[in-house]
Amino acid sequence: MGVFVLQMGFPGVGKLTIATELSSLFPAKIIDNHWFNNPILRLLDHDGTTPLPPGVWEYTARVRQAVLDAIVAYRPSPANFIFTHAGIAGDERSARTFQQIFDAARQCEALLVPVRLLCDEEELARRVSTPTRRERLKSTDVHASLDKSRQARVLDPKHKLTLDLDVTSKTAQASAAAILNHVTRVIAGDLRSVVALNEYKTLI
């Protein structure tokens, strides 16, 4: 059985950095949300701070769906993936993205493990302003980051395997280790459920 780890958190929290560390501990392919965003953002010469035109995210959603369809069609079995997604509570687009990944995991018969990456607003503002983010077409707007962390919450999918992880004072390595520990426990628990189900079937 494969595992889909879905890391969610505000811009600057360190989703890709943590995913990179996690992939060195846990054999998995990283599917970063900017894979879907950047082909469109490059067309617009986005500078990381100027508001984007309305409707642009509908195009990135199509790219995301195409990648997910390809994963379902061509993945090796079993296969592990680490997805990154901003995931804002109460945002329809965020909920739709979660559903897209949820559906792909179901079609692949993989375990979906959502991880909510949480961070103090001042530390988040510091991280979002790093120059390397601009090179990757990521948001570098400190004021928008502060507003978002004060007014919004990271999406809570109400999924039984969700991990809430505060990464404010954690290194990427420590955060990846904590996620791996959670995934290991999830896998062990799921295997126990499968064994119990099989034992039950032999009795009926």
Backbone as ProteinMPNN parsed JSONL, in Angstrom:
{"seq_chain_A": "MGVFVLQMGFPGVGKLTIATELSSLFPAKIIDNHWFNNPILRLLDHDGTTPLPPGVWEYTARVRQAVLDAIVAYRPSPANFIFTHAGIAGDERSARTFQQIFDAARQCEALLVPVRLLCDEEELARRVSTPTRRERLKSTDVHASLDKSRQARVLDPKHKLTLDLDVTSKTAQASAAAILNHVTRVIAGDLRSVVALNEYKTLI", "coords_chain_A": {"N_chain_A": [[0.841, -1.194, 0.0], [0.594, 2.175, -0.92], [1.582, 5.505, 0.212], [0.244, 8.715, 0.571], [1.443, 11.651, 1.505], [0.228, 14.662, 2.567], [1.183, 17.822, 2.83], [0.223, 20.739, 4.388], [0.045, 24.271, 4.669], [0.636, 27.769, 5.456], [2.03, 30.137, 3.05], [5.57, 30.201, 3.101], [5.953, 28.661, 5.349], [7.532, 26.458, 5.057], [7.055, 24.2, 3.507], [8.056, 22.888, 1.121], [10.769, 22.648, 1.744], [10.7, 21.02, 4.024], [9.464, 18.801, 2.884], [11.473, 17.979, 1.14], [13.45, 17.166, 2.94], [12.015, 15.1, 4.182], [11.714, 13.307, 2.08], [14.223, 12.275, 1.903], [14.312, 10.552, 3.964], [12.233, 8.863, 3.663], [11.123, 6.925, 1.113], [9.866, 8.619, -1.487], [8.125, 10.503, -3.992], [8.245, 13.978, -4.553], [5.607, 16.207, -4.973], [5.222, 19.264, -5.657], [3.246, 22.171, -4.951], [3.846, 24.337, -6.548], [4.624, 23.275, -8.911], [2.299, 23.142, -10.332], [1.45, 25.76, -10.302], [3.521, 27.473, -11.32], [3.931, 27.242, -14.219], [1.815, 28.771, -15.156], [2.091, 31.179, -13.733], [4.537, 32.115, -14.662], [3.904, 32.929, -17.199], [2.617, 35.255, -16.627], [4.535, 36.844, -15.62], [4.864, 37.055, -12.825], [5.548, 38.827, -9.822], [5.546, 38.098, -7.167], [4.324, 39.714, -5.301], [2.396, 41.451, -6.436], [-1.134, 41.559, -6.855], [-2.829, 38.762, -8.245], [-4.512, 38.181, -11.394], [-8.109, 37.722, -11.589], [-9.437, 34.399, -11.656], [-7.154, 33.021, -12.379], [-6.359, 30.82, -10.898], [-7.996, 28.785, -11.675], [-6.853, 27.769, -13.939], [-4.461, 26.703, -12.947], [-5.54, 24.685, -11.436], [-6.411, 22.915, -13.356], [-3.992, 22.015, -14.382], [-3.009, 20.724, -12.116], [-4.908, 18.639, -11.858], [-4.374, 17.19, -14.178], [-1.8, 16.218, -13.617], [-2.358, 14.626, -11.371], [-4.084, 12.761, -12.531], [-2.273, 11.487, -14.201], [-0.606, 10.329, -12.294], [-2.357, 8.462, -11.164], [-2.746, 6.864, -13.401], [-0.182, 5.946, -14.192], [1.502, 5.357, -12.054], [4.01, 3.503, -10.21], [3.395, 0.492, -8.35], [3.472, -0.494, -4.965], [3.286, 3.118, -4.471], [4.774, 6.067, -3.141], [4.009, 9.426, -2.287], [4.71, 12.891, -1.726], [2.883, 15.639, -1.202], [2.519, 19.195, -1.546], [0.61, 21.907, -0.314], [-1.142, 24.953, 0.048], [-3.643, 25.346, 1.479], [-6.211, 26.691, 2.911], [-8.464, 27.313, 5.493], [-11.983, 27.341, 5.006], [-11.818, 28.238, 2.418], [-12.892, 27.805, -0.807], [-11.402, 26.952, -3.041], [-9.161, 25.785, -1.872], [-10.345, 23.649, -0.525], [-11.259, 22.225, -2.717], [-8.862, 21.477, -3.926], [-7.828, 19.786, -1.949], [-9.74, 17.763, -2.139], [-9.249, 16.818, -4.72], [-6.722, 15.602, -4.4], [-7.324, 13.777, -2.415], [-9.143, 12.122, -3.801], [-7.423, 11.056, -5.75], [-5.679, 9.561, -4.149], [-7.457, 7.673, -3.171], [-8.16, 6.344, -5.544], [-5.729, 5.224, -6.124], [-5.552, 3.436, -4.119], [-4.17, 4.165, -1.814], [-2.813, 5.201, 1.363], [-3.878, 8.217, 2.747], [-2.272, 10.819, 4.31], [-2.754, 13.62, 5.916], [-0.953, 16.583, 6.797], [-0.803, 19.263, 8.896], [1.004, 22.109, 8.854], [2.039, 24.327, 11.176], [2.765, 27.68, 12.288], [4.291, 30.352, 14.125], [3.303, 33.771, 13.713], [5.253, 35.843, 13.428], [7.622, 34.472, 12.905], [6.834, 33.24, 10.585], [6.532, 35.439, 8.883], [9.195, 36.222, 8.71], [10.304, 34.034, 7.355], [8.935, 34.085, 4.932], [9.997, 36.169, 3.546], [12.435, 35.534, 2.428], [15.022, 35.631, -0.076], [15.228, 33.457, -1.926], [12.663, 32.546, -2.343], [11.442, 34.309, -4.106], [12.76, 33.701, -6.466], [11.624, 31.278, -7.076], [9.085, 31.942, -7.757], [7.366, 32.235, -5.624], [5.19, 33.583, -3.082], [6.251, 36.631, -1.617], [5.301, 38.546, -0.014], [5.255, 40.158, 2.861], [3.386, 41.562, 4.433], [0.944, 40.542, 3.511], [1.311, 37.948, 4.325], [1.328, 38.207, 7.13], [-1.275, 39.191, 7.541], [-2.772, 37.014, 6.632], [-2.036, 34.977, 8.427], [-3.116, 35.985, 10.743], [-5.835, 36.242, 10.255], [-6.796, 33.931, 9.073], [-6.975, 30.289, 9.014], [-5.075, 27.28, 8.823], [-6.198, 24.807, 6.609], [-8.324, 22.367, 7.956], [-8.897, 19.186, 7.36], [-10.49, 17.391, 8.694], [-9.785, 14.754, 8.794], [-9.088, 11.482, 9.854], [-6.422, 10.727, 10.097], [-4.884, 12.959, 10.322], [-2.092, 15.043, 11.081], [-1.161, 17.579, 13.29], [1.344, 19.896, 13.28], [3.529, 21.97, 14.881], [5.854, 24.062, 13.605], [7.372, 26.215, 14.305], [9.716, 26.548, 15.924], [11.172, 24.455, 15.047], [13.659, 22.681, 13.191], [13.957, 21.944, 9.671], [14.764, 19.33, 9.405], [14.051, 18.188, 11.881], [11.304, 18.515, 11.774], [10.668, 16.9, 9.566], [11.405, 14.436, 10.609], [9.505, 14.147, 12.638], [7.164, 13.966, 11.124], [7.695, 11.618, 9.714], [7.718, 9.788, 11.831], [5.036, 9.889, 12.57], [3.813, 8.949, 10.189], [4.867, 6.373, 10.136], [3.638, 5.26, 12.379], [0.989, 5.424, 11.536], [1.001, 3.67, 9.324], [1.647, 1.27, 10.614], [-0.596, 0.992, 12.273], [-2.608, 0.787, 10.345], [-1.905, -1.59, 9.082], [-2.325, -3.372, 11.17], [-5.078, -3.197, 11.306], [-5.799, -4.34, 8.867], [-4.861, -6.956, 9.196], [-6.489, -7.74, 11.337], [-8.989, -7.602, 10.11], [-8.747, -9.585, 8.148], [-8.438, -11.833, 9.795], [-10.924, -11.818, 10.995], [-12.539, -12.369, 8.799], [-11.922, -15.041, 8.347], [-13.347, -16.315, 10.254], [-15.992, -16.245, 9.647]], "CA_chain_A": [[0.0, 0.0, 0.0], [1.343, 3.415, -0.969], [1.221, 6.568, 1.149], [0.228, 10.085, 0.075], [1.579, 12.642, 2.571], [-0.21, 15.972, 2.086], [1.617, 18.884, 3.734], [-0.53, 21.975, 4.191], [0.491, 25.358, 5.529], [0.705, 29.077, 4.822], [3.273, 30.419, 2.336], [6.715, 30.5, 3.944], [6.064, 27.771, 6.505], [8.609, 25.505, 4.803], [6.487, 22.943, 2.991], [8.959, 22.212, 0.189], [12.011, 22.32, 2.462], [10.417, 19.85, 4.86], [9.208, 17.681, 1.98], [12.769, 17.52, 0.641], [14.065, 16.407, 4.036], [11.238, 13.881, 4.391], [11.963, 12.375, 0.974], [15.516, 11.627, 2.136], [14.091, 9.557, 5.022], [11.07, 8.063, 3.301], [11.156, 6.92, -0.35], [8.64, 9.225, -2.019], [8.275, 11.583, -4.961], [7.663, 15.249, -4.127], [4.739, 16.905, -5.932], [5.086, 20.591, -5.053], [2.129, 22.931, -5.519], [4.319, 25.268, -7.567], [4.643, 22.586, -10.207], [1.042, 23.483, -11.004], [1.291, 27.209, -10.362], [4.545, 28.243, -12.017], [3.747, 27.392, -15.666], [0.87, 29.865, -15.391], [2.634, 32.42, -13.169], [5.615, 32.606, -15.533], [3.265, 33.639, -18.317], [2.163, 36.56, -16.141], [5.692, 37.549, -15.034], [4.449, 37.403, -11.471], [6.676, 39.283, -9.002], [5.416, 37.604, -5.804], [3.574, 40.633, -4.441], [1.264, 42.043, -7.152], [-2.307, 40.672, -6.888], [-3.01, 38.016, -9.487], [-5.819, 38.43, -12.028], [-9.143, 36.756, -11.212], [-9.587, 33.233, -12.513], [-5.888, 32.369, -12.724], [-6.216, 29.54, -10.197], [-8.73, 27.752, -12.408], [-5.9, 27.159, -14.871], [-3.534, 25.851, -12.191], [-6.297, 23.5, -11.006], [-6.42, 21.981, -14.481], [-2.661, 21.403, -14.422], [-2.959, 19.786, -10.979], [-5.708, 17.465, -12.156], [-3.664, 16.411, -15.187], [-0.715, 15.505, -12.938], [-2.965, 13.585, -10.538], [-4.573, 11.716, -13.437], [-1.1, 10.74, -14.651], [-0.178, 9.509, -11.155], [-3.29, 7.333, -11.086], [-2.598, 6.0, -14.577], [1.152, 5.421, -14.472], [2.337, 5.17, -10.869], [4.374, 2.141, -9.829], [2.574, 0.071, -7.213], [2.905, 0.718, -4.356], [4.066, 4.332, -4.67], [4.622, 7.084, -2.107], [4.123, 10.796, -2.775], [4.59, 13.987, -0.765], [2.27, 16.798, -1.849], [2.457, 20.439, -0.772], [-0.625, 22.65, -0.623], [-1.331, 26.018, 1.042], [-4.737, 24.87, 2.316], [-6.777, 27.721, 3.781], [-9.793, 26.944, 5.992], [-13.078, 28.154, 4.512], [-11.556, 28.639, 1.042], [-13.435, 26.771, -1.691], [-10.342, 26.42, -3.895], [-8.34, 24.904, -1.034], [-11.117, 22.43, -0.299], [-11.304, 21.483, -3.978], [-7.542, 20.877, -4.101], [-7.763, 18.634, -1.041], [-10.584, 16.705, -2.683], [-8.548, 16.248, -5.874], [-5.662, 14.715, -3.91], [-8.031, 12.699, -1.72], [-9.681, 11.211, -4.816], [-6.306, 10.346, -6.371], [-5.218, 8.559, -3.174], [-8.456, 6.597, -3.144], [-8.033, 5.568, -6.778], [-4.463, 4.48, -6.044], [-5.637, 2.589, -2.926], [-3.074, 4.606, -0.961], [-3.155, 5.903, 2.599], [-3.697, 9.662, 2.724], [-1.878, 11.323, 5.627], [-2.638, 15.082, 5.9], [-0.106, 17.19, 7.831], [-0.996, 20.711, 8.994], [2.211, 22.751, 9.344], [1.643, 25.558, 11.855], [3.938, 28.501, 12.594], [4.069, 31.669, 14.714], [3.193, 34.754, 12.635], [6.499, 36.583, 13.229], [8.561, 33.566, 12.248], [6.315, 33.033, 9.236], [6.877, 36.641, 8.121], [10.636, 36.174, 8.447], [10.575, 33.006, 6.357], [8.334, 34.39, 3.628], [10.747, 37.253, 2.903], [13.738, 35.072, 1.958], [15.183, 35.881, -1.521], [15.06, 32.267, -2.766], [11.255, 32.37, -2.66], [11.138, 35.107, -5.301], [13.298, 32.963, -7.616], [10.714, 30.17, -7.357], [7.77, 32.545, -8.0], [6.55, 32.094, -4.425], [4.824, 34.856, -2.479], [7.221, 37.24, -0.705], [4.592, 39.683, 0.567], [5.25, 39.992, 4.316], [2.12, 42.07, 4.977], [-0.097, 39.561, 3.193], [1.567, 36.787, 5.181], [0.863, 38.528, 8.478], [-2.735, 39.269, 7.512], [-3.322, 35.675, 6.473], [-1.84, 34.202, 9.65], [-3.976, 36.548, 11.782], [-7.253, 36.18, 9.916], [-7.185, 32.633, 8.526], [-6.41, 29.089, 9.616], [-4.721, 26.222, 7.891], [-7.31, 23.886, 6.381], [-8.432, 21.14, 8.747], [-9.78, 18.336, 6.548], [-11.264, 16.484, 9.553], [-9.378, 13.411, 8.402], [-8.668, 10.814, 11.087], [-4.973, 10.526, 10.139], [-4.234, 14.273, 10.257], [-1.099, 15.445, 12.083], [-0.914, 19.01, 13.478], [2.752, 20.014, 13.658], [4.02, 23.347, 15.024], [7.241, 24.059, 13.127], [7.941, 27.532, 14.601], [11.083, 26.445, 16.439], [11.748, 23.195, 14.584], [14.389, 22.656, 11.938], [13.308, 21.109, 8.653], [15.102, 17.935, 9.705], [13.236, 17.744, 13.011], [9.92, 18.446, 11.3], [10.569, 15.707, 8.723], [11.469, 13.262, 11.487], [8.215, 14.043, 13.324], [6.189, 13.478, 10.146], [8.011, 10.213, 9.453], [7.259, 9.028, 12.987], [3.57, 9.798, 12.465], [3.496, 8.071, 9.064], [5.211, 5.013, 10.547], [2.569, 4.807, 13.27], [-0.211, 5.245, 10.718], [1.17, 2.445, 8.553], [1.553, 0.145, 11.546], [-1.992, 0.878, 12.688], [-3.404, 0.317, 9.22], [-1.595, -3.006, 8.875], [-3.015, -4.128, 12.222], [-6.487, -3.251, 10.924], [-5.917, -5.297, 7.769], [-4.702, -8.29, 9.785], [-7.692, -8.023, 12.124], [-10.078, -7.841, 9.168], [-8.529, -10.904, 7.54], [-8.724, -12.834, 10.816], [-12.374, -11.826, 11.166], [-13.131, -13.04, 7.634], [-11.735, -16.503, 8.441], [-14.252, -16.839, 11.276], [-17.389, -16.156, 9.222]], "C_chain_A": [[0.875, 1.242, 0.0], [0.823, 4.422, 0.04], [1.296, 7.909, 0.427], [0.308, 11.003, 1.299], [1.216, 13.998, 1.98], [0.144, 17.031, 3.119], [0.888, 20.177, 3.389], [-0.033, 23.038, 5.151], [0.6, 26.651, 4.742], [2.013, 29.246, 4.044], [4.392, 30.795, 3.303], [6.915, 29.54, 5.088], [7.163, 26.727, 6.311], [8.16, 24.182, 4.227], [7.476, 22.184, 2.101], [10.256, 21.797, 0.873], [11.819, 21.077, 3.32], [10.166, 18.623, 3.997], [10.519, 17.104, 1.451], [13.486, 16.698, 1.702], [13.354, 15.073, 4.238], [11.54, 12.847, 3.309], [13.32, 11.696, 1.095], [15.409, 10.537, 3.203], [13.084, 8.502, 4.604], [10.98, 8.065, 1.777], [9.838, 7.409, -0.952], [8.998, 10.289, -3.041], [7.573, 12.831, -4.434], [6.84, 15.837, -5.274], [4.427, 18.264, -5.313], [3.976, 21.387, -5.73], [2.584, 23.924, -6.584], [4.626, 24.591, -8.895], [3.423, 22.992, -11.021], [0.938, 24.989, -11.251], [2.247, 27.888, -11.338], [4.401, 28.298, -13.538], [2.803, 28.543, -16.017], [1.462, 31.192, -14.912], [3.751, 32.994, -14.025], [5.049, 33.348, -16.745], [2.887, 35.067, -17.929], [3.305, 37.41, -15.6], [5.397, 37.986, -13.604], [5.648, 37.726, -10.596], [6.578, 38.855, -7.545], [4.625, 38.496, -4.881], [2.34, 41.222, -5.131], [0.081, 41.075, -7.158], [-2.474, 40.025, -8.256], [-4.383, 38.295, -10.085], [-6.835, 37.37, -11.622], [-9.194, 35.59, -12.203], [-8.314, 32.474, -12.804], [-5.77, 30.983, -12.09], [-7.039, 28.438, -10.855], [-7.811, 27.032, -13.394], [-4.918, 26.249, -14.122], [-4.238, 24.587, -11.71], [-6.339, 22.458, -12.115], [-5.084, 21.265, -14.599], [-2.539, 20.355, -13.319], [-3.718, 18.508, -11.299], [-5.028, 16.58, -13.19], [-2.533, 15.605, -14.552], [-1.272, 14.365, -12.089], [-3.498, 12.438, -11.395], [-3.411, 10.852, -13.924], [-0.561, 9.846, -13.536], [-1.059, 8.263, -11.054], [-3.033, 6.34, -12.216], [-1.253, 5.282, -14.632], [2.026, 5.145, -13.248], [2.809, 3.72, -10.771], [3.55, 1.753, -8.608], [3.395, -0.812, -6.27], [3.821, 1.919, -4.597], [3.757, 5.337, -3.568], [4.831, 8.47, -2.718], [4.014, 11.765, -1.601], [4.08, 15.2, -1.531], [2.397, 18.018, -0.937], [1.261, 21.248, -1.259], [-0.821, 23.704, 0.457], [-2.463, 25.658, 1.999], [-5.25, 25.884, 3.317], [-8.19, 27.305, 4.188], [-10.845, 27.903, 5.448], [-12.921, 28.615, 3.083], [-11.982, 27.516, 0.112], [-12.348, 26.138, -2.553], [-9.448, 25.457, -3.128], [-9.046, 23.572, -0.793], [-11.153, 21.569, -1.555], [-9.965, 20.793, -4.244], [-7.389, 19.655, -3.206], [-8.567, 17.472, -1.615], [-9.925, 16.037, -3.889], [-7.496, 15.227, -5.417], [-6.263, 13.524, -3.169], [-8.536, 11.661, -2.723], [-8.57, 10.41, -5.483], [-5.777, 9.256, -5.443], [-6.177, 7.377, -3.146], [-8.332, 5.713, -4.385], [-6.758, 4.729, -6.8], [-4.453, 3.476, -4.893], [-4.47, 2.871, -1.984], [-3.618, 5.242, 0.31], [-2.903, 7.392, 2.411], [-3.41, 10.136, 4.142], [-1.721, 12.844, 5.531], [-1.773, 15.573, 7.065], [-0.312, 18.701, 7.79], [0.253, 21.316, 9.63], [1.839, 24.131, 9.888], [2.88, 26.339, 12.275], [3.507, 29.841, 13.172], [4.145, 32.74, 13.62], [4.49, 35.521, 12.387], [7.544, 35.73, 12.522], [8.125, 33.321, 10.804], [6.674, 34.228, 8.347], [8.366, 36.667, 7.786], [10.95, 35.194, 7.314], [10.081, 33.406, 4.976], [9.132, 35.432, 2.859], [12.096, 36.807, 2.349], [13.843, 35.193, 0.44], [14.935, 34.662, -2.403], [13.601, 32.028, -3.146], [10.884, 33.135, -3.93], [11.6, 34.371, -6.559], [12.362, 31.825, -8.032], [9.278, 30.627, -7.596], [6.821, 32.332, -6.827], [6.259, 33.48, -3.849], [5.913, 35.34, -1.518], [6.604, 38.445, 0.007], [4.432, 39.469, 2.073], [3.918, 40.43, 4.911], [0.978, 41.093, 4.709], [0.055, 38.317, 4.06], [1.047, 37.02, 6.59], [-0.662, 38.569, 8.538], [-3.354, 37.874, 7.461], [-3.206, 34.88, 7.763], [-2.716, 34.705, 10.788], [-5.461, 36.301, 11.526], [-7.727, 34.802, 9.466], [-6.561, 31.499, 9.33], [-6.043, 28.107, 8.512], [-5.891, 25.243, 7.809], [-7.223, 22.664, 7.298], [-9.406, 20.228, 8.014], [-10.642, 17.377, 7.356], [-11.012, 15.021, 9.163], [-8.747, 12.735, 9.615], [-7.157, 10.64, 11.204], [-4.201, 11.841, 10.138], [-3.261, 14.483, 11.412], [-1.021, 16.97, 12.103], [0.504, 19.16, 14.013], [3.163, 21.48, 13.691], [5.509, 23.347, 14.678], [7.962, 25.368, 13.438], [9.401, 27.445, 15.007], [11.768, 25.153, 16.013], [12.568, 23.417, 13.309], [13.6, 21.811, 10.94], [13.571, 19.636, 8.928], [14.238, 17.384, 10.834], [11.774, 17.608, 12.608], [9.709, 17.192, 10.453], [10.576, 14.445, 9.565], [10.144, 13.051, 12.212], [7.144, 13.511, 12.38], [6.424, 12.0, 9.862], [7.532, 9.326, 10.599], [5.745, 8.83, 12.94], [3.163, 8.827, 11.357], [3.764, 6.619, 9.432], [4.131, 4.441, 11.459], [1.28, 4.548, 12.501], [-0.136, 3.936, 9.951], [1.015, 1.223, 9.443], [0.116, -0.076, 11.983], [-2.863, 0.345, 11.58], [-3.162, -1.166, 8.973], [-2.274, -3.872, 9.934], [-4.495, -4.262, 11.886], [-6.721, -4.276, 9.823], [-5.829, -6.723, 8.298], [-5.957, -8.684, 10.548], [-8.873, -8.335, 11.209], [-9.952, -9.227, 8.542], [-8.831, -12.029, 8.524], [-10.23, -12.958, 11.028], [-13.039, -12.606, 10.028], [-12.993, -14.558, 7.723], [-12.703, -17.135, 9.438], [-15.714, -16.848, 10.824], [-17.603, -16.928, 7.926]], "O_chain_A": [[1.79, 1.362, 0.815], [-0.231, 4.229, 0.647], [2.284, 8.206, -0.245], [-0.662, 11.117, 2.049], [1.825, 14.436, 1.004], [-0.508, 17.136, 4.158], [0.929, 20.648, 2.252], [0.276, 22.747, 6.307], [0.65, 26.636, 3.512], [2.999, 28.572, 4.343], [4.194, 31.603, 4.211], [7.952, 29.589, 5.75], [7.671, 26.173, 7.285], [8.809, 23.156, 4.432], [7.708, 20.991, 2.297], [10.78, 20.715, 0.611], [12.672, 20.189, 3.341], [10.604, 17.524, 4.338], [10.662, 15.887, 1.328], [14.063, 15.654, 1.399], [13.997, 14.042, 4.439], [11.612, 11.651, 3.591], [13.554, 10.662, 0.469], [16.301, 9.699, 3.333], [13.08, 7.388, 5.126], [10.776, 9.129, 1.192], [8.83, 6.703, -0.928], [10.06, 10.905, -2.957], [6.452, 12.758, -3.933], [7.319, 15.949, -6.402], [3.481, 18.398, -4.537], [3.789, 21.289, -6.943], [1.788, 24.314, -7.439], [4.863, 25.267, -9.896], [3.5, 23.164, -12.237], [0.408, 25.431, -12.27], [1.843, 28.77, -12.095], [4.726, 29.332, -14.121], [2.969, 29.204, -17.041], [1.352, 32.208, -15.598], [3.906, 34.212, -14.113], [5.664, 34.289, -17.247], [2.839, 35.966, -18.769], [3.096, 38.545, -15.173], [5.645, 39.13, -13.223], [6.646, 37.006, -10.609], [7.447, 39.212, -6.75], [4.281, 38.08, -3.774], [1.333, 41.469, -4.469], [0.263, 39.89, -7.437], [-2.282, 40.665, -9.29], [-5.321, 38.615, -9.354], [-6.457, 36.233, -11.338], [-9.019, 35.765, -13.409], [-8.357, 31.402, -13.407], [-5.161, 30.081, -12.665], [-6.789, 27.26, -10.603], [-7.971, 25.839, -13.649], [-4.582, 25.164, -14.596], [-3.61, 23.535, -11.586], [-6.307, 21.257, -11.846], [-5.033, 20.068, -14.878], [-2.038, 19.253, -13.542], [-3.225, 17.411, -11.038], [-5.093, 15.355, -13.095], [-2.327, 14.443, -14.902], [-0.722, 13.264, -12.087], [-3.375, 11.272, -11.02], [-3.545, 9.634, -14.047], [-0.111, 8.73, -13.798], [-0.56, 7.151, -10.881], [-3.095, 5.127, -12.015], [-1.185, 4.133, -15.07], [3.178, 4.738, -13.397], [2.101, 2.807, -11.196], [3.056, 2.631, -7.902], [3.971, -1.8, -6.727], [5.003, 1.747, -4.896], [2.617, 5.444, -3.117], [5.712, 8.665, -3.555], [3.322, 11.5, -0.618], [4.769, 15.725, -2.407], [2.384, 17.892, 0.287], [0.944, 21.271, -2.448], [-0.689, 23.407, 1.644], [-2.262, 25.664, 3.214], [-4.776, 25.932, 4.452], [-9.017, 26.982, 3.334], [-10.642, 29.117, 5.425], [-13.792, 29.315, 2.565], [-11.489, 26.394, 0.228], [-12.361, 24.928, -2.776], [-9.025, 24.434, -3.665], [-8.429, 22.509, -0.849], [-11.088, 20.342, -1.48], [-9.931, 19.662, -4.73], [-6.887, 18.617, -3.637], [-8.119, 16.325, -1.579], [-10.032, 14.823, -4.059], [-7.394, 14.134, -5.974], [-5.772, 12.401, -3.282], [-8.371, 10.46, -2.512], [-8.74, 9.221, -5.755], [-5.463, 8.155, -5.893], [-5.754, 6.222, -3.102], [-8.392, 4.487, -4.292], [-6.713, 3.662, -7.414], [-3.477, 2.751, -4.704], [-3.863, 1.955, -1.43], [-4.736, 5.756, 0.333], [-1.827, 7.787, 1.963], [-4.192, 9.894, 5.06], [-0.667, 13.321, 5.111], [-1.852, 15.047, 8.174], [-0.033, 19.346, 6.779], [0.535, 21.072, 10.803], [1.378, 24.995, 9.143], [3.919, 25.753, 12.58], [2.489, 30.402, 12.767], [4.958, 32.63, 12.703], [4.802, 35.824, 11.236], [8.263, 36.212, 11.646], [8.963, 33.21, 9.908], [7.073, 34.051, 7.196], [8.751, 37.09, 6.696], [11.756, 35.486, 6.431], [10.722, 33.107, 3.968], [8.965, 35.567, 1.647], [12.841, 37.644, 1.839], [12.881, 34.898, -0.269], [14.471, 34.819, -3.533], [13.323, 31.381, -4.156], [10.092, 32.65, -4.737], [10.927, 34.406, -7.59], [12.316, 31.454, -9.204], [8.36, 29.808, -7.634], [5.607, 32.256, -7.015], [6.997, 34.432, -4.101], [6.431, 34.568, -0.71], [7.325, 39.269, 0.568], [3.58, 38.696, 2.51], [3.377, 39.757, 5.788], [0.145, 40.849, 5.582], [-0.93, 37.709, 4.477], [0.405, 36.149, 7.177], [-1.267, 38.045, 9.473], [-4.331, 37.589, 8.154], [-4.145, 34.19, 8.159], [-3.033, 33.946, 11.704], [-6.246, 36.167, 12.464], [-8.927, 34.529, 9.473], [-5.729, 31.724, 10.209], [-6.621, 28.111, 7.425], [-6.495, 24.898, 8.825], [-6.18, 22.018, 7.398], [-10.613, 20.467, 8.04], [-11.437, 16.629, 6.787], [-11.912, 14.182, 9.201], [-7.956, 13.354, 10.327], [-6.654, 10.426, 12.306], [-2.981, 11.836, 9.97], [-3.553, 14.152, 12.561], [-0.837, 17.593, 11.057], [0.834, 18.622, 15.069], [3.152, 22.157, 12.663], [6.318, 22.72, 15.362], [9.043, 25.618, 12.904], [10.235, 28.188, 14.49], [12.816, 24.793, 16.549], [12.211, 24.236, 12.462], [12.698, 21.062, 11.315], [12.702, 18.793, 8.709], [13.752, 16.256, 10.759], [11.087, 16.688, 13.051], [8.699, 16.503, 10.597], [9.848, 13.494, 9.278], [9.703, 11.914, 12.384], [6.309, 12.7, 12.78], [5.476, 11.22, 9.777], [7.003, 8.239, 10.368], [5.239, 7.747, 13.233], [2.284, 7.987, 11.55], [2.983, 5.733, 9.085], [3.752, 3.277, 11.328], [0.567, 3.582, 12.772], [-1.102, 3.173, 9.929], [0.34, 0.26, 9.08], [-0.341, -1.217, 12.054], [-3.762, -0.459, 11.827], [-4.098, -1.914, 8.69], [-2.741, -4.972, 9.638], [-5.103, -5.301, 12.142], [-7.719, -4.996, 9.84], [-6.611, -7.591, 7.909], [-6.438, -9.811, 10.431], [-9.667, -9.229, 11.5], [-10.939, -9.953, 8.422], [-9.406, -13.051, 8.15], [-10.752, -14.057, 11.217], [-13.963, -13.389, 10.246], [-13.853, -15.286, 7.228], [-12.86, -18.356, 9.462], [-16.577, -17.385, 11.518], [-18.72, -16.969, 7.409]]}, "name": "protein", "num_of_chains": 1, "seq": "MGVFVLQMGFPGVGKLTIATELSSLFPAKIIDNHWFNNPILRLLDHDGTTPLPPGVWEYTARVRQAVLDAIVAYRPSPANFIFTHAGIAGDERSARTFQQIFDAARQCEALLVPVRLLCDEEELARRVSTPTRRERLKSTDVHASLDKSRQARVLDPKHKLTLDLDVTSKTAQASAAAILNHVTRVIAGDLRSVVALNEYKTLI"}
